Amino acid sequence: MKSMVKIILLASLFLMMVATAAFATPYVVAGDSIQLASANTTGYNGYGAGVMDFNVWGTGVSKFQIGTFCIQDNVDIGWSSYTVGNVSDIVGWSKSDPNGNSSIKGEGQLTGAANWIYAQYANHKFGTLTASQQSDFQNLLWYLQGEDTTVGGTPESSIGTTFSTTSDWYNAYVTSYVGGNLGAENPSGYWGTEVLNIVDSCGTVQQNQLVYQPVPEPSALLLLCAGLACALLMRRRSAIKNI
């Protein structure tokens, strides 16, 4: 009997450790405070573009950091403390225009292609990107969101968005997303990437950022529930033994 108790105890500890790991990084939610901590300012066609690190904190949540890319090429963000106004699949969200302004290039729903390629990056499919590769990847994100509708030639956006069509991530987009017809297989276009719509104290929209935080897998929730159930069972057996 004692050996069985030990097995249950070890199993419960293992399940809880695995489940905890699945929820290790806090999710960014509306109302959180957010502040730029560092940014890659390496120029690309005269503009800075690349990974941006943000400190995030909220009620009952200790400060943590996320690394991300912006999804708007015509909006800036400073070093002040801002608020996450909304976390959704809408680029350019604001209280006055919660669906994004479709008349502004790149605004509206986050495209499935941009959602997918950022999820690949967040899952380390491309390894560690150099400063120049970050800029190239940033420009690809803008392109996939419709900020620029050309590949080479004269770009339509004011920032002059261009990128290398020989890069691993562009090839992944062409062969896997386009070639694999993933857009048709997943009409919702959701791959775990969301948009952080950031606002200042006056509610003015700041530069939107991307973040990878998919809905927890059912398996992770089951692990957590199983771990808690085992722990409760052990506690009950201990209480009965002491009666």
CYANA upper distance limits for C-alpha pairs under 8 A (distance plus 0.5 A):
  1 MET  CA      5 VAL  CA      6.83
  2 LYS  CA      6 LYS  CA      6.78
  3 SER  CA      7 ILE  CA      6.73
  4 MET  CA      8 ILE  CA      6.72
  5 VAL  CA      9 LEU  CA      6.60
  5 VAL  CA    234 MET  CA      7.95
  6 LYS  CA     10 LEU  CA      6.62
  7 ILE  CA     11 ALA  CA      6.52
  8 ILE  CA     12 SER  CA      6.55
  8 ILE  CA    230 CYS  CA      7.16
  8 ILE  CA    234 MET  CA      8.03
  9 LEU  CA     13 LEU  CA      6.73
  9 LEU  CA    230 CYS  CA      7.68
  9 LEU  CA    231 ALA  CA      7.64
  9 LEU  CA    234 MET  CA      7.35
 10 LEU  CA     14 PHE  CA      6.65
 11 ALA  CA     15 LEU  CA      6.62
 11 ALA  CA    227 GLY  CA      8.12
 11 ALA  CA    230 CYS  CA      8.17
 12 SER  CA     16 MET  CA      6.60
 12 SER  CA    226 ALA  CA      7.81
 12 SER  CA    227 GLY  CA      5.09
 12 SER  CA    228 LEU  CA      7.68
 12 SER  CA    229 ALA  CA      8.40
 12 SER  CA    230 CYS  CA      5.57
 12 SER  CA    231 ALA  CA      6.39
 13 LEU  CA     17 MET  CA      6.62
 13 LEU  CA    227 GLY  CA      7.25
 13 LEU  CA    231 ALA  CA      8.34
 14 PHE  CA     18 VAL  CA      6.74
 14 PHE  CA    227 GLY  CA      8.10
 15 LEU  CA     19 ALA  CA      6.59
 15 LEU  CA    223 LEU  CA      6.12
 15 LEU  CA    224 LEU  CA      7.15
 15 LEU  CA    226 ALA  CA      7.33
 15 LEU  CA    227 GLY  CA      5.33
 16 MET  CA     20 THR  CA      6.39
 16 MET  CA    223 LEU  CA      7.40
 16 MET  CA    224 LEU  CA      6.19
 16 MET  CA    226 ALA  CA      8.37
 16 MET  CA    227 GLY  CA      5.21
 16 MET  CA    228 LEU  CA      7.51
 17 MET  CA     21 ALA  CA      6.73
 18 VAL  CA     22 ALA  CA      7.05
 18 VAL  CA    223 LEU  CA      7.72
 18 VAL  CA    224 LEU  CA      8.41
 19 ALA  CA     23 PHE  CA      7.30
 19 ALA  CA    220 ALA  CA      6.14
 19 ALA  CA    221 LEU  CA      7.69
 19 ALA  CA    223 LEU  CA      5.94
 19 ALA  CA    224 LEU  CA      5.36
 19 ALA  CA    227 GLY  CA      8.38
 20 THR  CA     24 ALA  CA      6.46
 20 THR  CA    224 LEU  CA      7.79
 22 ALA  CA    216 PRO  CA      8.34
 22 ALA  CA    220 ALA  CA      6.90
 23 PHE  CA    216 PRO  CA      8.50
 26 PRO  CA     61 VAL  CA      8.44
 26 PRO  CA     64 PHE  CA      8.31
 27 TYR  CA    213 GLN  CA      7.12
 28 VAL  CA     32 ASP  CA      7.32
 28 VAL  CA     56 VAL  CA      7.91
 28 VAL  CA     87 VAL  CA      8.18
 29 VAL  CA     84 VAL  CA      7.51
 29 VAL  CA     86 ASN  CA      7.77
 29 VAL  CA     87 VAL  CA      6.71
 30 ALA  CA     83 THR  CA      8.27
 30 ALA  CA     84 VAL  CA      5.54
 30 ALA  CA     85 GLY  CA      5.82
 30 ALA  CA     86 ASN  CA      5.30
 30 ALA  CA     87 VAL  CA      6.43
 31 GLY  CA     58 GLY  CA      7.76
 31 GLY  CA     83 THR  CA      6.42
 31 GLY  CA     84 VAL  CA      5.77
 31 GLY  CA     85 GLY  CA      6.54
 31 GLY  CA     86 ASN  CA      8.12
 32 ASP  CA     56 VAL  CA      7.19
 32 ASP  CA     57 TRP  CA      6.23
 32 ASP  CA     58 GLY  CA      5.12
 32 ASP  CA     59 THR  CA      8.09
 32 ASP  CA     83 THR  CA      6.28
 32 ASP  CA     84 VAL  CA      5.89
 33 SER  CA     56 VAL  CA      6.19
 33 SER  CA     57 TRP  CA      5.85
 33 SER  CA     58 GLY  CA      6.47
 33 SER  CA     81 SER  CA      7.19
 33 SER  CA     82 TYR  CA      6.24
 33 SER  CA     83 THR  CA      5.10
 33 SER  CA     84 VAL  CA      6.76
 34 ILE  CA     54 PHE  CA      6.92
 34 ILE  CA     55 ASN  CA      6.15
 34 ILE  CA     56 VAL  CA      5.05
 34 ILE  CA     57 TRP  CA      7.16
 34 ILE  CA     81 SER  CA      6.29
 34 ILE  CA     82 TYR  CA      5.75
 34 ILE  CA     83 THR  CA      6.26
 34 ILE  CA     84 VAL  CA      7.18
 35 GLN  CA     54 PHE  CA      5.91
 35 GLN  CA     55 ASN  CA      5.80
 35 GLN  CA     56 VAL  CA      7.19
 35 GLN  CA     79 TRP  CA      6.84
 35 GLN  CA     80 SER  CA      6.62
 35 GLN  CA     81 SER  CA      5.14
 35 GLN  CA     82 TYR  CA      6.61
 36 LEU  CA     52 MET  CA      7.75
 36 LEU  CA     53 ASP  CA      6.59
 36 LEU  CA     54 PHE  CA      4.93
 36 LEU  CA     55 ASN  CA      6.86
 36 LEU  CA     78 GLY  CA      7.80
 36 LEU  CA     79 TRP  CA      5.85
 36 LEU  CA     80 SER  CA      7.83
 36 LEU  CA     81 SER  CA      8.16
 37 ALA  CA     52 MET  CA      8.17
 37 ALA  CA     53 ASP  CA      5.88
 37 ALA  CA     54 PHE  CA      5.59
 37 ALA  CA     55 ASN  CA      6.65
 37 ALA  CA     79 TRP  CA      8.05
 38 SER  CA     52 MET  CA      6.42
 38 SER  CA     53 ASP  CA      5.64
 38 SER  CA     54 PHE  CA      7.62
 39 ALA  CA     50 GLY  CA      7.63
 39 ALA  CA     51 VAL  CA      6.56
 39 ALA  CA     52 MET  CA      4.82
 39 ALA  CA     53 ASP  CA      6.65
 40 ASN  CA     48 GLY  CA      7.36
 40 ASN  CA     49 ALA  CA      6.86
 40 ASN  CA     50 GLY  CA      5.69
 40 ASN  CA     51 VAL  CA      6.23
 40 ASN  CA     52 MET  CA      6.90
 40 ASN  CA    131 ALA  CA      7.34
 41 THR  CA     47 TYR  CA      8.26
 41 THR  CA     48 GLY  CA      4.83
 41 THR  CA     49 ALA  CA      6.57
 41 THR  CA     50 GLY  CA      7.64
 42 THR  CA     47 TYR  CA      8.09
 42 THR  CA     48 GLY  CA      5.68
 42 THR  CA     49 ALA  CA      7.05
 42 THR  CA     50 GLY  CA      8.10
 42 THR  CA    131 ALA  CA      6.98
 42 THR  CA    132 SER  CA      7.50
 42 THR  CA    135 SER  CA      7.96
 43 GLY  CA     47 TYR  CA      5.24
 43 GLY  CA     48 GLY  CA      4.96
 43 GLY  CA     49 ALA  CA      7.26
 43 GLY  CA    135 SER  CA      8.26
 44 TYR  CA     48 GLY  CA      6.58
 44 TYR  CA     49 ALA  CA      7.26
 44 TYR  CA    132 SER  CA      7.99
 44 TYR  CA    135 SER  CA      6.74
 44 TYR  CA    136 ASP  CA      8.28
 45 ASN  CA    160 GLY  CA      7.57
 45 ASN  CA    161 THR  CA      8.44
 47 TYR  CA    159 ILE  CA      8.06
 48 GLY  CA    135 SER  CA      7.91
 49 ALA  CA    134 GLN  CA      7.54
 49 ALA  CA    135 SER  CA      5.21
 49 ALA  CA    138 GLN  CA      6.67
 49 ALA  CA    139 ASN  CA      8.24
 50 GLY  CA     69 PHE  CA      6.78
 50 GLY  CA    131 ALA  CA      7.37
 50 GLY  CA    132 SER  CA      8.49
 50 GLY  CA    134 GLN  CA      5.05
 50 GLY  CA    135 SER  CA      5.17
 50 GLY  CA    136 ASP  CA      8.48
 50 GLY  CA    137 PHE  CA      8.05
 50 GLY  CA    138 GLN  CA      6.30
 51 VAL  CA     67 GLY  CA      6.70
 51 VAL  CA     68 THR  CA      5.93
 51 VAL  CA     69 PHE  CA      5.78
 51 VAL  CA    134 GLN  CA      6.91
 52 MET  CA     67 GLY  CA      6.06
 52 MET  CA     68 THR  CA      5.75
 52 MET  CA     69 PHE  CA      6.47
 52 MET  CA     70 CYS  CA      8.35
 53 ASP  CA     65 GLN  CA      7.22
 53 ASP  CA     66 ILE  CA      6.15
 53 ASP  CA     67 GLY  CA      4.85
 53 ASP  CA     68 THR  CA      6.81
 54 PHE  CA     65 GLN  CA      6.02
 54 PHE  CA     66 ILE  CA      5.92
 54 PHE  CA     67 GLY  CA      6.92
 54 PHE  CA     68 THR  CA      8.33
 55 ASN  CA     63 LYS  CA      6.92
 55 ASN  CA     64 PHE  CA      6.21
 55 ASN  CA     65 GLN  CA      4.99
 55 ASN  CA     66 ILE  CA      7.16
 56 VAL  CA     63 LYS  CA      5.97
 56 VAL  CA     64 PHE  CA      5.92
 56 VAL  CA     65 GLN  CA      6.40
 56 VAL  CA     66 ILE  CA      8.00
 57 TRP  CA     61 VAL  CA      6.29
 57 TRP  CA     62 SER  CA      6.31
 57 TRP  CA     63 LYS  CA      4.94
 57 TRP  CA     64 PHE  CA      6.98
 58 GLY  CA     62 SER  CA      7.61
 58 GLY  CA     63 LYS  CA      8.06
 66 ILE  CA    211 VAL  CA      8.44
 68 THR  CA    209 GLN  CA      7.06
 68 THR  CA    210 LEU  CA      6.37
 68 THR  CA    211 VAL  CA      6.67
 69 PHE  CA    138 GLN  CA      7.11
 69 PHE  CA    209 GLN  CA      6.30
 69 PHE  CA    210 LEU  CA      6.25
 70 CYS  CA    138 GLN  CA      8.00
 70 CYS  CA    207 GLN  CA      7.25
 70 CYS  CA    208 ASN  CA      6.26
 70 CYS  CA    209 GLN  CA      4.73
 70 CYS  CA    210 LEU  CA      6.52
 71 ILE  CA     91 VAL  CA      8.00
 71 ILE  CA    141 LEU  CA      7.17
 71 ILE  CA    142 TRP  CA      6.58
 71 ILE  CA    145 GLN  CA      7.95
 71 ILE  CA    207 GLN  CA      8.21
 71 ILE  CA    208 ASN  CA      6.42
 71 ILE  CA    209 GLN  CA      6.27
 71 ILE  CA    210 LEU  CA      7.07
 72 GLN  CA     91 VAL  CA      8.37
 72 GLN  CA    106 GLY  CA      7.58
 72 GLN  CA    142 TRP  CA      7.31
 72 GLN  CA    147 GLU  CA      7.87
 72 GLN  CA    207 GLN  CA      6.82
 72 GLN  CA    208 ASN  CA      6.75
 72 GLN  CA    209 GLN  CA      8.44
 73 ASP  CA    142 TRP  CA      7.33
 73 ASP  CA    147 GLU  CA      7.47
 73 ASP  CA    159 ILE  CA      7.35
 74 ASN  CA    158 SER  CA      8.42
 74 ASN  CA    159 ILE  CA      8.11
 75 VAL  CA    206 GLN  CA      7.05
 75 VAL  CA    207 GLN  CA      5.53
 76 ASP  CA    206 GLN  CA      6.91
 76 ASP  CA    207 GLN  CA      5.80
 77 ILE  CA    206 GLN  CA      6.14
 77 ILE  CA    207 GLN  CA      5.87
 81 SER  CA    200 ASP  CA      8.26
 82 TYR  CA    198 ILE  CA      7.11
 82 TYR  CA    199 VAL  CA      6.45
 82 TYR  CA    200 ASP  CA      5.50
 82 TYR  CA    201 SER  CA      7.40
 83 THR  CA    198 ILE  CA      6.23
 83 THR  CA    199 VAL  CA      5.94
 83 THR  CA    200 ASP  CA      6.74
 83 THR  CA    201 SER  CA      8.02
 84 VAL  CA    196 LEU  CA      6.90
 84 VAL  CA    197 ASN  CA      6.42
 84 VAL  CA    198 ILE  CA      5.10
 84 VAL  CA    199 VAL  CA      6.81
 85 GLY  CA     94 SER  CA      8.03
 85 GLY  CA    196 LEU  CA      8.16
 85 GLY  CA    197 ASN  CA      6.08
 85 GLY  CA    198 ILE  CA      5.90
 85 GLY  CA    199 VAL  CA      6.23
 86 ASN  CA     93 TRP  CA      7.88
 86 ASN  CA    196 LEU  CA      6.72
 86 ASN  CA    197 ASN  CA      5.68
 86 ASN  CA    198 ILE  CA      7.71
 87 VAL  CA    194 GLU  CA      7.01
 87 VAL  CA    195 VAL  CA      6.12
 87 VAL  CA    196 LEU  CA      5.44
 87 VAL  CA    197 ASN  CA      6.73
 88 SER  CA    194 GLU  CA      6.07
 88 SER  CA    195 VAL  CA      5.89
 88 SER  CA    196 LEU  CA      7.50
 88 SER  CA    197 ASN  CA      8.37
 89 ASP  CA    109 GLN  CA      6.20
 89 ASP  CA    110 LEU  CA      5.83
 89 ASP  CA    193 THR  CA      8.39
 89 ASP  CA    194 GLU  CA      5.87
 89 ASP  CA    195 VAL  CA      6.05
 90 ILE  CA     98 PRO  CA      8.31
 90 ILE  CA     99 ASN  CA      6.89
 90 ILE  CA    100 GLY  CA      6.79
 90 ILE  CA    107 GLU  CA      7.93
 90 ILE  CA    108 GLY  CA      5.85
 90 ILE  CA    109 GLN  CA      4.92
 90 ILE  CA    110 LEU  CA      6.12
 90 ILE  CA    195 VAL  CA      6.97
 91 VAL  CA    100 GLY  CA      6.56
 91 VAL  CA    106 GLY  CA      7.90
 91 VAL  CA    107 GLU  CA      5.48
 91 VAL  CA    108 GLY  CA      5.68
 91 VAL  CA    109 GLN  CA      6.43
 91 VAL  CA    110 LEU  CA      6.46
 91 VAL  CA    195 VAL  CA      6.96
 91 VAL  CA    197 ASN  CA      7.74
 91 VAL  CA    208 ASN  CA      7.25
 92 GLY  CA     98 PRO  CA      8.46
 92 GLY  CA     99 ASN  CA      8.25
 92 GLY  CA    100 GLY  CA      5.24
 92 GLY  CA    101 ASN  CA      7.27
 92 GLY  CA    107 GLU  CA      5.85
 92 GLY  CA    108 GLY  CA      6.99
 92 GLY  CA    197 ASN  CA      7.38
 92 GLY  CA    205 VAL  CA      7.99
 92 GLY  CA    208 ASN  CA      7.41
 93 TRP  CA     97 ASP  CA      6.51
 93 TRP  CA     98 PRO  CA      5.25
 93 TRP  CA     99 ASN  CA      6.47
 93 TRP  CA    100 GLY  CA      5.35
 93 TRP  CA    108 GLY  CA      8.26
 93 TRP  CA    197 ASN  CA      6.65
 93 TRP  CA    205 VAL  CA      8.26
 94 SER  CA     98 PRO  CA      5.59
 94 SER  CA     99 ASN  CA      8.44
 94 SER  CA    100 GLY  CA      7.72
 94 SER  CA    197 ASN  CA      8.06
 94 SER  CA    203 GLY  CA      8.40
 94 SER  CA    204 THR  CA      8.41
 94 SER  CA    205 VAL  CA      6.95
 95 LYS  CA    203 GLY  CA      8.41
 97 ASP  CA    101 ASN  CA      7.29
 99 ASN  CA    108 GLY  CA      6.57
 99 ASN  CA    109 GLN  CA      8.10
100 GLY  CA    107 GLU  CA      6.02
100 GLY  CA    108 GLY  CA      4.88
100 GLY  CA    109 GLN  CA      7.90
101 ASN  CA    107 GLU  CA      6.22
101 ASN  CA    108 GLY  CA      6.52
102 SER  CA    106 GLY  CA      8.23
102 SER  CA    107 GLU  CA      6.11
102 SER  CA    108 GLY  CA      5.89
103 SER  CA    107 GLU  CA      8.19
105 LYS  CA    146 GLY  CA      6.87
105 LYS  CA    147 GLU  CA      6.06
106 GLY  CA    142 TRP  CA      8.18
106 GLY  CA    145 GLN  CA      5.85
106 GLY  CA    146 GLY  CA      5.29
106 GLY  CA    147 GLU  CA      5.21
110 LEU  CA    114 ALA  CA      7.33
110 LEU  CA    115 ASN  CA      7.16
110 LEU  CA    145 GLN  CA      7.17
110 LEU  CA    195 VAL  CA      8.18
111 THR  CA    115 ASN  CA      6.66
111 THR  CA    144 LEU  CA      7.56
111 THR  CA    145 GLN  CA      6.23
111 THR  CA    189 GLY  CA      7.21
112 GLY  CA    116 TRP  CA      6.48
112 GLY  CA    183 GLY  CA      7.03
112 GLY  CA    188 SER  CA      7.94
112 GLY  CA    189 GLY  CA      4.41
112 GLY  CA    190 TYR  CA      6.84
112 GLY  CA    191 TRP  CA      8.20
113 ALA  CA    117 ILE  CA      6.61
113 ALA  CA    144 LEU  CA      6.64
113 ALA  CA    145 GLN  CA      8.27
113 ALA  CA    173 TYR  CA      8.10
113 ALA  CA    177 TYR  CA      7.60
113 ALA  CA    183 GLY  CA      7.87
113 ALA  CA    189 GLY  CA      7.91
114 ALA  CA    118 TYR  CA      6.59
114 ALA  CA    141 LEU  CA      6.24
114 ALA  CA    144 LEU  CA      5.94
114 ALA  CA    145 GLN  CA      6.57
115 ASN  CA    119 ALA  CA      6.80
115 ASN  CA    189 GLY  CA      7.39
115 ASN  CA    190 TYR  CA      6.86
115 ASN  CA    191 TRP  CA      6.36
115 ASN  CA    192 GLY  CA      7.71
115 ASN  CA    193 THR  CA      5.74
115 ASN  CA    194 GLU  CA      8.01
116 TRP  CA    120 GLN  CA      6.90
116 TRP  CA    177 TYR  CA      8.26
116 TRP  CA    189 GLY  CA      8.11
116 TRP  CA    190 TYR  CA      7.90
116 TRP  CA    191 TRP  CA      5.92
116 TRP  CA    192 GLY  CA      8.42
116 TRP  CA    193 THR  CA      7.92
117 ILE  CA    121 TYR  CA      6.92
117 ILE  CA    141 LEU  CA      8.37
117 ILE  CA    169 TRP  CA      7.91
117 ILE  CA    173 TYR  CA      7.23
118 TYR  CA    122 ALA  CA      6.59
118 TYR  CA    141 LEU  CA      8.32
118 TYR  CA    193 THR  CA      7.24
118 TYR  CA    210 LEU  CA      8.43
118 TYR  CA    212 TYR  CA      8.04
119 ALA  CA    123 ASN  CA      6.63
119 ALA  CA    191 TRP  CA      6.85
119 ALA  CA    192 GLY  CA      6.85
119 ALA  CA    193 THR  CA      6.44
119 ALA  CA    212 TYR  CA      6.74
120 GLN  CA    124 HIS  CA      7.02
120 GLN  CA    125 LYS  CA      5.88
120 GLN  CA    126 PHE  CA      7.93
121 TYR  CA    125 LYS  CA      6.08
121 TYR  CA    126 PHE  CA      6.42
121 TYR  CA    127 GLY  CA      8.34
122 ALA  CA    212 TYR  CA      6.87
124 HIS  CA    128 THR  CA      8.08
126 PHE  CA    168 ASP  CA      7.59
126 PHE  CA    169 TRP  CA      7.39
129 LEU  CA    133 GLN  CA      5.89
129 LEU  CA    134 GLN  CA      6.21
130 THR  CA    134 GLN  CA      6.57
131 ALA  CA    135 SER  CA      7.00
132 SER  CA    136 ASP  CA      6.79
133 GLN  CA    137 PHE  CA      6.54
134 GLN  CA    138 GLN  CA      6.53
135 SER  CA    139 ASN  CA      6.78
136 ASP  CA    140 LEU  CA      6.88
136 ASP  CA    162 THR  CA      8.13
136 ASP  CA    163 PHE  CA      5.63
136 ASP  CA    164 SER  CA      7.19
137 PHE  CA    141 LEU  CA      6.86
137 PHE  CA    163 PHE  CA      7.91
137 PHE  CA    169 TRP  CA      7.90
138 GLN  CA    142 TRP  CA      6.99
139 ASN  CA    143 TYR  CA      6.68
139 ASN  CA    161 THR  CA      6.10
139 ASN  CA    162 THR  CA      6.66
139 ASN  CA    163 PHE  CA      6.48
140 LEU  CA    144 LEU  CA      6.63
140 LEU  CA    161 THR  CA      8.47
140 LEU  CA    162 THR  CA      7.97
140 LEU  CA    163 PHE  CA      6.67
140 LEU  CA    170 TYR  CA      7.99
141 LEU  CA    145 GLN  CA      6.68
142 TRP  CA    146 GLY  CA      6.82
142 TRP  CA    147 GLU  CA      5.53
142 TRP  CA    148 ASP  CA      6.96
142 TRP  CA    161 THR  CA      7.85
143 TYR  CA    147 GLU  CA      5.93
143 TYR  CA    148 ASP  CA      5.26
143 TYR  CA    149 THR  CA      6.62
143 TYR  CA    150 THR  CA      8.09
143 TYR  CA    161 THR  CA      7.59
144 LEU  CA    148 ASP  CA      8.36
147 GLU  CA    157 SER  CA      6.61
148 ASP  CA    155 PRO  CA      6.63
148 ASP  CA    156 GLU  CA      6.02
148 ASP  CA    157 SER  CA      5.59
148 ASP  CA    160 GLY  CA      8.30
148 ASP  CA    161 THR  CA      6.64
149 THR  CA    155 PRO  CA      7.40
149 THR  CA    156 GLU  CA      6.92
149 THR  CA    157 SER  CA      8.41
150 THR  CA    154 THR  CA      7.78
150 THR  CA    155 PRO  CA      5.93
150 THR  CA    156 GLU  CA      7.44
151 VAL  CA    155 PRO  CA      7.89
151 VAL  CA    162 THR  CA      7.02
151 VAL  CA    163 PHE  CA      8.13
152 GLY  CA    162 THR  CA      6.81
154 THR  CA    160 GLY  CA      8.26
155 PRO  CA    160 GLY  CA      5.98
155 PRO  CA    161 THR  CA      6.83
155 PRO  CA    162 THR  CA      7.88
156 GLU  CA    160 GLY  CA      7.70
157 SER  CA    161 THR  CA      7.22
164 SER  CA    170 TYR  CA      8.06
165 THR  CA    170 TYR  CA      6.31
165 THR  CA    171 ASN  CA      7.67
166 THR  CA    170 TYR  CA      7.18
166 THR  CA    171 ASN  CA      7.06
167 SER  CA    171 ASN  CA      6.70
168 ASP  CA    172 ALA  CA      6.55
169 TRP  CA    173 TYR  CA      6.67
170 TYR  CA    174 VAL  CA      6.75
171 ASN  CA    175 THR  CA      6.40
171 ASN  CA    176 SER  CA      8.49
172 ALA  CA    176 SER  CA      5.87
172 ALA  CA    177 TYR  CA      7.51
173 TYR  CA    177 TYR  CA      5.43
173 TYR  CA    178 VAL  CA      6.79
174 VAL  CA    178 VAL  CA      5.52
174 VAL  CA    179 GLY  CA      6.45
175 THR  CA    179 GLY  CA      5.05
175 THR  CA    180 GLY  CA      7.03
176 SER  CA    180 GLY  CA      5.28
176 SER  CA    181 ASN  CA      8.04
176 SER  CA    182 LEU  CA      7.86
177 TYR  CA    181 ASN  CA      6.38
177 TYR  CA    182 LEU  CA      5.59
177 TYR  CA    183 GLY  CA      7.33
178 VAL  CA    182 LEU  CA      7.14
178 VAL  CA    183 GLY  CA      7.87
181 ASN  CA    185 GLU  CA      7.04
182 LEU  CA    186 ASN  CA      6.52
183 GLY  CA    187 PRO  CA      6.34
183 GLY  CA    189 GLY  CA      7.02
186 ASN  CA    190 TYR  CA      7.91
191 TRP  CA    214 PRO  CA      7.83
192 GLY  CA    212 TYR  CA      6.10
192 GLY  CA    213 GLN  CA      6.13
192 GLY  CA    214 PRO  CA      4.46
192 GLY  CA    215 VAL  CA      7.60
193 THR  CA    210 LEU  CA      7.18
193 THR  CA    211 VAL  CA      6.15
193 THR  CA    212 TYR  CA      4.85
193 THR  CA    213 GLN  CA      6.69
193 THR  CA    214 PRO  CA      7.21
194 GLU  CA    210 LEU  CA      6.28
194 GLU  CA    211 VAL  CA      5.89
194 GLU  CA    212 TYR  CA      6.67
194 GLU  CA    213 GLN  CA      7.49
195 VAL  CA    208 ASN  CA      7.04
195 VAL  CA    209 GLN  CA      6.23
195 VAL  CA    210 LEU  CA      5.26
195 VAL  CA    211 VAL  CA      6.79
196 LEU  CA    208 ASN  CA      6.09
196 LEU  CA    209 GLN  CA      5.54
196 LEU  CA    210 LEU  CA      6.49
196 LEU  CA    211 VAL  CA      7.43
197 ASN  CA    205 VAL  CA      7.63
197 ASN  CA    206 GLN  CA      7.79
197 ASN  CA    207 GLN  CA      7.87
197 ASN  CA    208 ASN  CA      5.40
197 ASN  CA    209 GLN  CA      7.33
198 ILE  CA    205 VAL  CA      6.42
198 ILE  CA    206 GLN  CA      5.72
198 ILE  CA    207 GLN  CA      7.07
198 ILE  CA    208 ASN  CA      6.48
198 ILE  CA    209 GLN  CA      8.32
199 VAL  CA    203 GLY  CA      5.61
199 VAL  CA    204 THR  CA      5.71
199 VAL  CA    205 VAL  CA      4.97
199 VAL  CA    206 GLN  CA      5.78
200 ASP  CA    204 THR  CA      5.95
200 ASP  CA    205 VAL  CA      7.25
200 ASP  CA    206 GLN  CA      7.43
216 PRO  CA    220 ALA  CA      7.02
216 PRO  CA    221 LEU  CA      7.58
217 GLU  CA    221 LEU  CA      7.20
218 PRO  CA    222 LEU  CA      6.63
219 SER  CA    223 LEU  CA      6.67
220 ALA  CA    224 LEU  CA      6.82
221 LEU  CA    225 CYS  CA      6.69
222 LEU  CA    226 ALA  CA      6.42
223 LEU  CA    227 GLY  CA      6.53
224 LEU  CA    228 LEU  CA      6.71
225 CYS  CA    229 ALA  CA      6.52
226 ALA  CA    230 CYS  CA      6.66
227 GLY  CA    231 ALA  CA      6.71
228 LEU  CA    232 LEU  CA      6.63
229 ALA  CA    233 LEU  CA      6.62
230 CYS  CA    234 MET  CA      6.71
231 ALA  CA    235 ARG  CA      6.76
232 LEU  CA    236 ARG  CA      6.65
233 LEU  CA    237 ARG  CA      6.70
234 MET  CA    238 SER  CA      6.63
235 ARG  CA    239 ALA  CA      6.71
236 ARG  CA    240 ILE  CA      6.72
237 ARG  CA    241 LYS  CA      6.65
238 SER  CA    242 ASN  CA      6.89
239 ALA  CA    243 ILE  CA      7.06
